[in-house]
């Protein structure tokens, strides 16, 4: 069977294959840098904490004065208040008429959730799309808001980083040993970039870069972007600065340099909350100024103020917003608002357009963050003391398996982001496995409860994960075999080292903490890196199966259950199959749409996957999906991907499912298609009659 595999990067075959491979490799560089930073952070934290006790950390937390805590809370409020102006300026720029309360709510929820979920470019965008779409802002307008907010943050970061490099180059971790002249040149370049942006805003309203046309804000808005972002970042650094002990001799300018370097490292790593990377950089940079327990006390309190408390507030507010929308949707259905054209479109009717994307984004961030937390818990928190050698050995094995589970969850999160079914199942399995391991280790009850809560968040959204993993659908390739083999070899090498050196029943703790096993710790870090890469490769989504429409494809389609007897006058462009080839739907392309003809044929579960795959194909080609001649059986699936049902399509198209904002365009396209085909058929009939008439004469 011939399968046309679509190139996801949009490249053609042949001479463009090599550039496409280079682009794909370049797109993975940020993830690789993030993994390297995370592994380095693990070693920095492990080195700093190996002689530290929990009692010392508790003492350091207790030493923070009430006045400092009150000042930290005030700085947190100031930081999030300034941050609310990101979205306010964005709405002013694009002309979206939204109240300040709405824009502040959107900014607060999107930034808090993106801070805690990681991958801020993805998670923050999902939250904004979810909110602004419900408030009537178009998809193009939301994209401009997201781009504007990202640009605003970048401008503030360049302004502050430029100032730090010019004024305080000696206080930046890791690069403070470089020549200060070179660092000052970098600072001057950052300031020139900001000044260049301001100069462009004076002269131009639009700027064309390559094939993209960018809307340039007015000069007052551009100035406000720089000041708002810089003030937000300075206020955030001030939260941690006011928590420092009064005996620490460090000025705010030097501390700001340290904070920006640590925060940037956490942002580049794209881990939830910069967990581990931010902390490791702060430990490394503040080490000369204060003891480790005090640094950890400041970091933990900062995380409480800036991450945990806002997360609880934002989560509660966002959940209330979701409940309101669902109540509104139920009320709309009772009044018959589900029928297109019956009543004005309510905000709740766009909820499902972003629900699947949003739930997948949340699941990805939470699972990745949970995996990182499990690794740190297994490495940093000591196991309880037990008298039995057997129990001690069992605890060491539980610690090792817990660390391994955390590493695997980080890899599984990448599969969740690609909506792979095996990743959804693996996430639930690994989270369930971690619960008895935590209990065996006598961990706090809140940890297994938290893991159960994460499972509760993921489990209901099974329908969002419909793609088959390449591991189960495609032949083994070197990109899969190599990391798996290296992972197994590295783990086996560590195990042989433990056996050869007779580390005994405390072998796992010895590998982590003993001085003579420093090389092995690097081996463990590299093994974790190979493990994440191996799991990501195993759980990558399979290619979309598209066959050209010919006699073989038509026969295959006719042999599937519930296939349509008549596909209509237009010949389909192709047949799209689900991952296992047991369900398919004919489709044709017209203008900006890919139109599926009828419900998919095949078993019900396979048909669901085929609907989602047609959506994927449309997204890859930059088109919108449409389904005509649909029945009642799979309407819930169409609703899950944001489709609106139009019971009476033009011509012989029957019931039509499409995105609500496309309804008028779809009607026009289908109507013109019907008229064109009707004219063509009439013309063919006329020629056939004329030919018969000529033969008669």
N, C-alpha and C positions, 0 to 999 in steps of 0.2 A: 504494500500500500504506500503510495507516494504522499508525503506530508510536506506541506509548505510551511516552514518555520519562520515566523515573523521575527525580524531583527528589532529587538526592543529599543535599541538606540537610534533607530531611524536611518541606519546606513544601508546602502545597497551592497550587493554581493560583489565578488571579484576584486577590482582594484581598491575598493573602499574598505575591505575587510580589515586590513592592517591598521588604518587610522581609527576604525571603530574600536579595535582591541585596545589601542593606546588610550582612547577616550574612556573606555570602561575602566582600565587600570588607573587612570588619573582620577576618576570619580571615587575610587576606593582609597586613595591616599589619605583623606581626612580621617576615615575610620581607622586606618592603620596607625596614624599618628595618635589618635585617641587611645588605642589599645596600648601603644608603647608608653604613653603618659600614665595610664592606669597601672600598668605593671611596675613602672618606676615608683609611682606613689605607694604601692603596696610595700615595696622594699624600704622606702623612707620611713613609713609609719611603723613597720615592723621593727626597724632598727631603733626608732625613738621610744617605742612602747615596751620593748622586751624586758626592761628592768622596772617598769612602772606598775603600780598597784591601783586598784579601783579606789582604795581609801585615799590615796593622794589626789586623785581626780575629784572625789567628793569634797575634800578639804579645799581644793582650789576653787570649786564652784561656790562653796560656802563663804569664801573670802571676798567675793564680789559684793560691794556695798549696795544697800537699797537705793542710794542716790544714783549709782552707776546704772542699776537696772532700770530706774525710772527714766534716766537720760537715754538709754538704749531703746526703750519703748517709744519715747518721743521721736528719736531719729528714725525709727522704723516707720512711724506714721508719716513723717516728713518725706521719707524716700518714696513711699507708695503714693502719696499725694502728688509729688512732682511727676511720678511715672504716669499718672492718669492723663497728663497733658500730651503724651505721645499720640494717643488715639484722637484727642480733641483737635490737635493740629492737623492730623491726617484727614479728618472729616472736613475741616475748614478748607484744606487743600483741594479735595475732590468735589466739594460742594454738596456733601451729604448732610441733610438736615437732621441731625441727631442731637438730643439734649446732652448737657454735660454729665448728668447722672448716668445715662446709658453708656457714653464713651468711657467714663470712669469705671463702670462695672465691667465693660469688655476688657479694658486694659488690666484691671486688677485680676480678673479670672484668667485671662490668657497668660499674663506674665507669671502669676503664682503657679499655675499648672505647668507651664513650660519650664520654670525653674526647678520644679520637683520631678517632672517626668523626663527631663533631658531632651536632646534634639530639639531645641527651642524653635528652629526654623520650621519644624513639622508640627509639633504639638501646639505651639502658639498659633500657627496658621489655622489648625483644625478648630480651635476654640473660637477664634475670631469669625471664621466662616460660619460656624454653628450659630453664633449670636447675631451677627449682622445680617445673615440670610433671613433669619426670623423677623428682623426689623425692616425688611423690605429693600435692603441694599443689594444691587446687582452683583453677580459673580465678578465682573470686571472691576467694579468699585471696591469690592473686598480685596481683590488682588492688589489694587493700588494702595489701599490702607496698609496691607501687610508689607509691601515694598517700602512705603514711606516710613513705617515704624522701624524697619530694619536699617534703613539709611540713617534715621535719626540716632539710633544707638551707635552706629559706626562713626558718625561725625563726632559725637561726644567722646567716644573711646579714642579716636585719633587726636582730639584736642587735649585730653588729659594725658594720654601716653606720650604725645609730643612734649608736653610740659615736663613730665617726669623724666624723659630721656635728656632733656636740655638742662634741667635743674637738679635732679637727684639720680644720676646714672649709677651711682655707687651702691644703691639700695635695692636694685632689681635682682631677684634670685636667678642663678644659673648664668646670666649674661653680664653680671657685674664685673667679671674679670676681663672682659673685652676692652679694647682701648676706648677711653671715654670720648675721644674725638669722633670715633665711628658711631657711638651711641648718640652723640649730639647731632651728627649729620642725619641719623634716622629720625630724631625728634623734629628737626627742621623740615624734613620731608613730610612728616605727618601734618605739621602746621600748614605747609604749603598746599597740601591736598585739601584741607578745610578751607583755606583762603580761595583756592581755585573753585571749589563748589559755590562759595558765596559770590564770586565774580561771575560765574555762569548764571546764577539766579538773577543777577542785575540785568544781564544782556538778553537772555533767551527765555522763552516760555516752553519750548520743546527742544529736545536734543536727540539727534539720531546717532546711535552707536551700533555699527554693523547693520543688522536688520531690525533692530528694536528702536522704537520711538518712545522716549521718556518724557513725561510731563515734569517740568522743572517748577518748583514752588517759587512764589514771589520772594523778594529779598527779605521782608520782615519775617515771613514764615521760616526761611532758611536760617536767619539769625536765631530765631526762637528754637529751632531744632538743636543747634549747637549748644545753646545755654541750658535748655531743659535736660538734654542727655548728660552733659557734664555735671550739672547740679544733682541729678539723680544718682550718678555713680559716686560722687563725693559724699552725698548724704548716706548712701549704703555703706561706704567705708567708715563713715563716722559712727555707725552703729557699733562696729567692733572696736573702734578707737576709744570710745568712752568707757568700754568695759575693761580696758587695760589697767593694771594696778598703778596707783599714782607714783610708785617708785621707779617705774620703767622710763628711762630717759630716751624717748624717741619722739620726734616731732611729727605733726600730722602730715607734712609733705613727704617725709620718708616713709611713714606708714601707708600713705596713699599709693606710693610706688610699689610697695610690697603687695598691697591688696589687689591692685590692678593686674600685676603679674600673676598672682595666684588665681584670680577670677578668670582671667583670659585663658590660663592653662585648663581650668575646669570647663570652660566654654568650648575650647578646641576638642577636648576629650569627648564631649557630648554625652557624658554620663549624667544620670539624674542628680541635680543639685551640685554638679561637680564633685560628687562624693569621692573622697579619697584623694583625688588630684588636687583640689583646692586645699584640703587639709594638709596634705603632704608638703605642698609649696609653702604654706604658712608656717608649718613646723620648721622647715628648712631655713626660711628667711628670718623668723623671729627668734631662732635658737640663740644667737649671740646676745639678745636683749633680756631674755627672761627664761626661767626654767620650763621644762616640758609640761608639767602638770598645769601651770598657769596658762600656757598657750592653749592647751586642750580645754580648759575651763572657759576661756574667751570664745573659742571656736564653737563649742557646744551651745553656749548661751546665744551667740550670734545666729546659729542655725535655728534655735528655738524661736527667736524674734523674727527673723527674716524668712524662714522657710516653713516651720511647723505650724505656728499659730496662724499665719496668713493662709496656709493650705487648708486648715480646718474651716476657717471663715469662708474662703473662696469655694471650697467643696460644698459647704452648707448652702451658700447662696446659689451656686450653680444647680445643685440638686433641686432647690425650691423652684428655680426657673424652669427646669425640665418637667417637674410635676405640674406646674401651671400650664405648660404647653400641651401635655398629655390630657389634662382635664379639658383644655380648650378644644383639642382634637376630638375627644369623645362627645362634647357638646355639639361640635360642628357636624359629626356623623349623625347625631340624633335629628338635626335640622335638615339633613339631606345635603350637606355641603360637599359630600364626596363626589356628587355628580357634577362633572365639569359644566360650568355655565349656569348652574342652578342658583348659586349665591355667590357674592364676592368672595374672593380667595382669602382665607384667614391665615394668620401667621403660622398656626399649627400645621397647616398643610405642607409646609416646607421642612418640617422636622425630619422626615425620613430621608430627605435628600443628602443630609450630612451625618445621619446617625451611624451608618456602617463605618464610614471613614473615621468618625470621632471615636467610636468604641475601639476600633483597631489601634488607633494612635495611643489611646489611654492604656490599653492592654500591653502594647509594646513597651511603653515607658515604665509601667509598673513592674512588669516581669523582669526587665533589664535591671531596674533599681533593686528589686528583691534579690536577684542573683548576686549583685555586687555586695549588698548588705550581708548575705549569707557567707560570702567569702571572707569579709572582714570579721564577722562574728566568729567564724571557725579559726581564724588566724590570731585575732587580737584578744579575744576573751578567753581566759584560761578555763580548762575543764575542772570540775569539782574533784576534790581529793577522795579517793576510795582505798580501802585496805586490800581488797582482793586483786591479785595480779591479773586474773582473767577479766575482771570488770574494768581494770585500767586499760588493758589491751582493747577491750570492746569500745571504751570511750575514745581511744585513739583512732580506731577504725571509723567510729561515728563522725569524728572531726574531719577525717580525710574525705569520707563520703559527702559530708555537708559542704566542704570546699569544692569538691567535684560537681556536686549538684548546682552550686552557685555559678560555676563556670559554664555549665551546660545551659543554665537558664539564660545567661547573657547571649549565647549563640542562638537559642530557641527564639529569643525576642526578635532577631532578624527575620526568622521565618514567619513570625506573627505579622510583622510589618508587610510581608508579601502575601498574607492571607492564605497560608498553606495549612491544610487540614491537619497534617501530621504535627506541625508546630503547636497547634491548639491542644491536641491530645498530649503531646510531650510536656507542655507547660503544666497541664493539670496533673500529670503523672509525677513530674519532678517536685511540684509543690506539695503533693500528697506524700511523697517520700521524705521530704524535708521535715514534716511534722513529727513523725516518730523519732527521727534523729535528734531534733531539738529536745523532745521529751526525754530521750535516753541520756542526753547531756545535761539534764536537769536545768534547762534554760527557763527564763521567766515565762509565765503562762501567756503574757501578751504577745510573744513571738509566734507560737502556733496559731493563736487567734488571728493575728495579722495575716498569716499565710492562708488561713481558711477564708478570710475576707477577700484576699486577692483571687482565690479560686472562685468565690462567689461573683466577683466582678467579671470574670472571663467566661464562666460556664454558660450563661444564657445566650451568648452571641455566637453559637456554633454556626449559624447560617452565614456569618461573615467570612468564614474560613472554608473556601471551596476549591482551592487549587491543590493539585497533586505535587508532591515533592519530586525533584529529579531523581532522588535515590530510588524511588519506586516506579519511575516511568521511563527512564532513559539509561542507555548503557553506561558502565563505569568509565570515567574519564580521568586523565592525570591530575586535573584540578581537584578531584575528589579523593583519589587514592593517595596522593602525596601527603596532604595534611593529616589524613587519618593514620597513615603509616608512621609519620613523624610523631604524632601524638602518642601512639601505642609504644613506640620505641623509647620516647622520653620518659613516659611513666614507668616502663619496665626498667630503664636505667636507674631511676630513683629507687625503685624497689630493690634492685640488686645491691645498690649502695647501702641501703638500710640493713640488708641481710649480711653483707660482707663485713660491715663495721660493728655488727652485734649491738645495734641500738636498743634492743630489748623491747619491753612492753610499752615504753614511752617513745617509740620510734618517730611518731609524727611530730611531737613537740620538739624532739631532738633535731629533726630535719629543719624545723622552722627557726629555732632559737640558738642552737649551739654554734659557737664561733667557728669550729672546724668544718661546718657544713655550709659555709657561705656560697661556695660554688654550686652546691645542690639547690640552694634557694633560687639562684638564677635559673637553674635547670627547671625547677618547678614553675617559675614565672613563664619561661619559654614554652613549657608544656601546656600551661593554661592558654597561652596565645594560640598554639597549634590546635588545641581543643576547640576554642571558639571558631577558628577558621574552618575546621573540619565540620562542625555542626552547621555552620552557615552554608557551607557547600552542599551538605547532605539535604538541607531543608530549603534550598532555593526552589523557586517555583518552576514548573515545567513549561515548555514552550506551548503556545496556543496552536492547536491542531486545525489547520484550515486546508481544505481540499478544493481544487478548482471544480466548477460544476461541469460534469461530463456524464457519460453513460454509466461509468462505474460508481460515481458519487450518487447519482440518482437511484441506482439499484440499492446501494447501501442505505440510503435514506428510506426507500420504500420498505425495506425489510425491518425497520425499527417500529416498535409499537406506537400507535397513535399518529402515524405519519399522515399528512394531508393527502387526499386523493387528487386534488387539483391545486397547483401552486399559483395559478393566475396566468395572465397573458405575457408577463415579463419573465425572461429567463434569469434565474438567480446568478449572482456573481460567483458564489462558492457555497460550500457546506462547512459550517463550523461544528467541530466535535468537542465533547468534553474530554477530560484527560485520559479516560480509559477507552474512548471511542464507542461507548455504548449509548450515547445520546447525541443528537445533532439537530441543527436548525439551518435551513437555507436562508441566505441573505443576499441583498444587493445594495450597492452603493449609489447614492444620488446626492450631489451637492455636499452639504455639511453633515449628512446623516448616513448611518448604516442601519438598514431596515431588515429586521428578522421577520420571516414569513411564517406566521402561525406559532403556536407553542412548540418548544422542542419535542422531538419524537424520541421515545425511549422510556426507561424506568424513571419514576418520579424523582428520586434523589439525584440521578444523573442529569435529569432535565434541569434541576435547580442550578447545578454547576454550569451547564451549557448557557443558561441565561446570564450568569455572572461573567462567563468567558466572552460572550458577545459584547458585554459592557467593556471588558478589558480591551478587546480588539478596537472598539470605537475610541477609547481613550488613547491607545497607542497611535492611532491614525489622526488624532486631533478632531474626531467627529463626535456626534451625539448619537446614542443608541435609540432606536425606535422599534416597536414590535406591533405588527398588524395581524388581524384575524386571530386575536387571542381569546382563550376561553376563561372560564371561572376558576378552574382547578389551581392555577398557579398565580392568581392575582396577588396573594400575599408576598410572593417572591418579587414581583414587579414593584410592589409598594416598598419592599426593603431596599431597593436600589433607587428609590426616589421617584418612581414613575407615577404619573397620573393617568387614570383611565378615561378615555373618551368613547362612550358606547357606540356611537355611529360615525365611523370614518367616512370620507368621501368615496364615491364609487363602490367598488367591490372589496374595499379594504377591511370591512367589518370593524370590530372593536379595536381601538388603537391605544397603546400604552407608550407614553413619552414623558420627558421632563416637562413640568408644568409651564416653564417659561418658553418652551419650544412649541406649544400646542398650536398657535396660529401659523407659525412657519411650517409645521408638519402638515397641517390641513392644506396650506397653499401648495406645498411640494407634491403631496399625494394627489391633490385635485388636478394639478398640471400634468402629472404622470398619467393619471387616468384619461385625461383629455387627449394627450399625445398618443397613448396606446390605442385609444378608440379611433382617432384619425388614421393611425397606421393600419389598424384592422379593416377599417372601411375602405382605405386605399387598396389593400391587398384583395379584399372582396371584389372591388370594382375591376381590378386588373384580371382577377380570375374569371369574372363574368365576361369581360371583353375578350379574353383568350378563348373561352368556350364559344362565344359568338362568332369569332373569326374562323374557328374550326368548322362550325356548322355551315358557314357560307362557303 
